């Protein structure tokens, strides 16, 4: 059984924590999805928001894994929106690039992805995917 939305039941949190630990075959964004199937079962069909974070900015492994997770969420679970920490005006710059309203990739990365995260090649790869 899954923890229900808005539940504060400690047993539900413990159940989710126990169920959400499993080995990954790779962090490569182009990797096969087989090892992420447990995540699909945890998310289910009702969930529309998944939060993905990292403990530090600029770490290759965290960004590569985030890229892989985003691809999985979009390609396998049909998620249609991506949000990350950025200022509102800056986010419009990235959205304009992704939607094809301008073609300046470097500007979208450097000015649109805040806290210098856009200067990491992994963020560029995520933006391009």
The 8 nearest C-alpha neighbors of each residue, nearest first, counted from 0:
[[1, 2, 14, 11, 3, 15, 41, 18],
 [2, 0, 3, 15, 11, 41, 14, 42],
 [3, 1, 11, 4, 6, 0, 12, 15],
 [2, 4, 6, 1, 5, 11, 0, 7],
 [5, 3, 6, 2, 7, 46, 1, 45],
 [4, 6, 3, 7, 2, 8, 11, 12],
 [7, 5, 3, 4, 8, 2, 11, 9],
 [8, 6, 9, 5, 11, 12, 10, 3],
 [7, 9, 11, 10, 6, 12, 2, 13],
 [8, 10, 12, 11, 7, 13, 14, 6],
 [9, 11, 13, 8, 12, 14, 15, 2],
 [12, 10, 2, 14, 8, 9, 13, 15],
 [13, 11, 9, 15, 14, 10, 16, 8],
 [14, 12, 16, 10, 11, 15, 17, 9],
 [13, 15, 11, 17, 12, 16, 18, 10],
 [14, 16, 12, 18, 13, 17, 19, 11],
 [15, 17, 13, 19, 14, 18, 12, 20],
 [18, 16, 14, 15, 19, 13, 20, 12],
 [19, 17, 15, 16, 20, 14, 41, 21],
 [18, 20, 16, 17, 15, 21, 38, 41],
 [21, 19, 18, 17, 22, 16, 15, 37],
 [20, 22, 19, 23, 37, 18, 34, 35],
 [23, 21, 24, 20, 34, 25, 35, 19],
 [24, 22, 25, 34, 21, 26, 35, 33],
 [23, 25, 34, 22, 26, 30, 33, 31],
 [26, 24, 27, 23, 30, 28, 64, 31],
 [25, 27, 64, 63, 28, 67, 60, 24],
 [26, 28, 30, 29, 25, 63, 67, 64],
 [29, 27, 67, 30, 66, 63, 26, 64],
 [28, 30, 27, 31, 67, 26, 70, 32],
 [31, 29, 27, 28, 32, 25, 26, 67],
 [30, 32, 33, 29, 34, 25, 35, 24],
 [31, 33, 35, 34, 30, 36, 71, 75],
 [34, 32, 35, 36, 31, 24, 37, 30],
 [33, 35, 36, 32, 23, 24, 37, 22],
 [36, 34, 38, 32, 33, 37, 39, 23],
 [35, 37, 39, 38, 34, 33, 40, 32],
 [38, 36, 40, 39, 35, 41, 34, 19],
 [39, 37, 41, 36, 35, 40, 42, 19],
 [38, 40, 36, 42, 37, 41, 43, 35],
 [39, 41, 37, 43, 38, 42, 36, 44],
 [42, 40, 38, 39, 43, 37, 1, 19],
 [41, 43, 39, 40, 46, 38, 44, 45],
 [44, 42, 40, 41, 45, 39, 46, 38],
 [43, 45, 46, 42, 76, 47, 39, 40],
 [44, 46, 43, 47, 42, 48, 4, 41],
 [47, 45, 44, 48, 42, 43, 49, 4],
 [46, 48, 45, 49, 78, 44, 42, 79],
 [49, 47, 46, 50, 78, 80, 42, 81],
 [50, 48, 51, 47, 46, 42, 72, 78],
 [49, 51, 52, 48, 82, 83, 81, 47],
 [52, 50, 49, 65, 53, 68, 83, 69],
 [53, 51, 50, 54, 65, 61, 83, 55],
 [52, 54, 55, 61, 56, 51, 62, 65],
 [53, 55, 52, 56, 61, 58, 57, 51],
 [56, 54, 53, 58, 57, 61, 52, 62],
 [57, 55, 58, 116, 53, 54, 114, 61],
 [56, 58, 116, 59, 119, 55, 62, 61],
 [59, 57, 61, 60, 56, 62, 55, 53],
 [60, 58, 62, 61, 63, 57, 121, 119],
 [61, 59, 63, 62, 58, 64, 26, 65],
 [60, 62, 64, 63, 59, 58, 53, 65],
 [63, 61, 65, 59, 64, 60, 121, 66],
 [64, 62, 66, 60, 65, 61, 26, 59],
 [63, 65, 26, 67, 61, 66, 62, 60],
 [64, 66, 62, 68, 67, 63, 69, 61],
 [67, 65, 63, 69, 64, 68, 125, 28],
 [66, 68, 28, 64, 70, 65, 69, 71],
 [69, 67, 71, 65, 70, 66, 72, 64],
 [68, 70, 72, 66, 71, 67, 65, 73],
 [71, 69, 67, 73, 68, 72, 74, 66],
 [72, 70, 68, 75, 74, 69, 73, 67],
 [71, 73, 76, 69, 70, 78, 75, 74],
 [74, 72, 78, 77, 70, 71, 76, 75],
 [73, 75, 71, 70, 77, 72, 76, 78],
 [76, 74, 71, 72, 77, 73, 70, 78],
 [75, 77, 72, 73, 78, 74, 71, 39],
 [78, 76, 73, 75, 74, 79, 72, 71],
 [77, 79, 73, 72, 76, 80, 47, 74],
 [78, 80, 77, 73, 81, 72, 47, 76],
 [81, 79, 78, 82, 73, 48, 47, 77],
 [82, 80, 83, 79, 69, 78, 73, 48],
 [81, 83, 80, 84, 85, 90, 50, 51],
 [84, 82, 85, 81, 112, 51, 90, 52],
 [83, 85, 82, 86, 113, 112, 90, 114],
 [86, 84, 113, 83, 90, 112, 87, 89],
 [85, 87, 89, 88, 90, 84, 113, 111],
 [86, 88, 90, 89, 85, 91, 84, 92],
 [89, 87, 91, 90, 86, 92, 111, 85],
 [88, 90, 111, 86, 92, 91, 87, 85],
 [89, 91, 93, 87, 92, 88, 111, 85],
 [92, 90, 94, 88, 89, 93, 95, 87],
 [91, 93, 95, 89, 90, 111, 94, 107],
 [94, 92, 107, 96, 90, 111, 95, 91],
 [95, 93, 91, 97, 96, 92, 98, 90],
 [94, 96, 100, 92, 98, 93, 97, 91],
 [95, 97, 93, 101, 99, 94, 98, 100],
 [98, 96, 94, 99, 95, 93, 126, 100],
 [97, 99, 95, 96, 100, 94, 101, 93],
 [100, 98, 96, 101, 97, 95, 102, 94],
 [99, 101, 95, 98, 96, 102, 97, 94],
 [102, 100, 96, 99, 103, 95, 98, 104],
 [101, 103, 104, 96, 99, 100, 95, 107],
 [104, 102, 106, 105, 101, 107, 96, 108],
 [105, 103, 107, 106, 102, 108, 96, 123],
 [106, 104, 108, 107, 103, 109, 110, 123],
 [105, 107, 109, 108, 103, 104, 110, 111],
 [108, 106, 111, 93, 104, 105, 110, 92],
 [109, 107, 117, 105, 112, 111, 106, 110],
 [108, 110, 117, 106, 107, 111, 118, 105],
 [111, 109, 106, 107, 108, 112, 89, 113],
 [112, 110, 89, 107, 108, 93, 92, 90],
 [113, 111, 117, 108, 110, 116, 109, 85],
 [112, 114, 85, 115, 116, 111, 117, 110],
 [113, 115, 116, 112, 117, 85, 56, 84],
 [116, 114, 117, 113, 118, 112, 109, 119],
 [117, 115, 118, 114, 119, 112, 113, 57],
 [118, 116, 108, 112, 109, 115, 119, 122],
 [117, 119, 116, 115, 109, 120, 108, 122],
 [120, 118, 121, 117, 122, 116, 57, 123],
 [119, 121, 123, 122, 124, 118, 117, 125],
 [122, 120, 124, 123, 119, 62, 125, 63],
 [123, 121, 125, 124, 120, 119, 117, 126],
 [124, 122, 126, 120, 121, 125, 127, 117],
 [123, 125, 121, 127, 122, 126, 128, 120],
 [126, 124, 122, 128, 123, 127, 66, 121],
 [125, 127, 123, 124, 128, 122, 97, 108],
 [128, 126, 124, 125, 123, 97, 122, 104],
 [127, 125, 126, 124, 70, 66, 123, 28]]
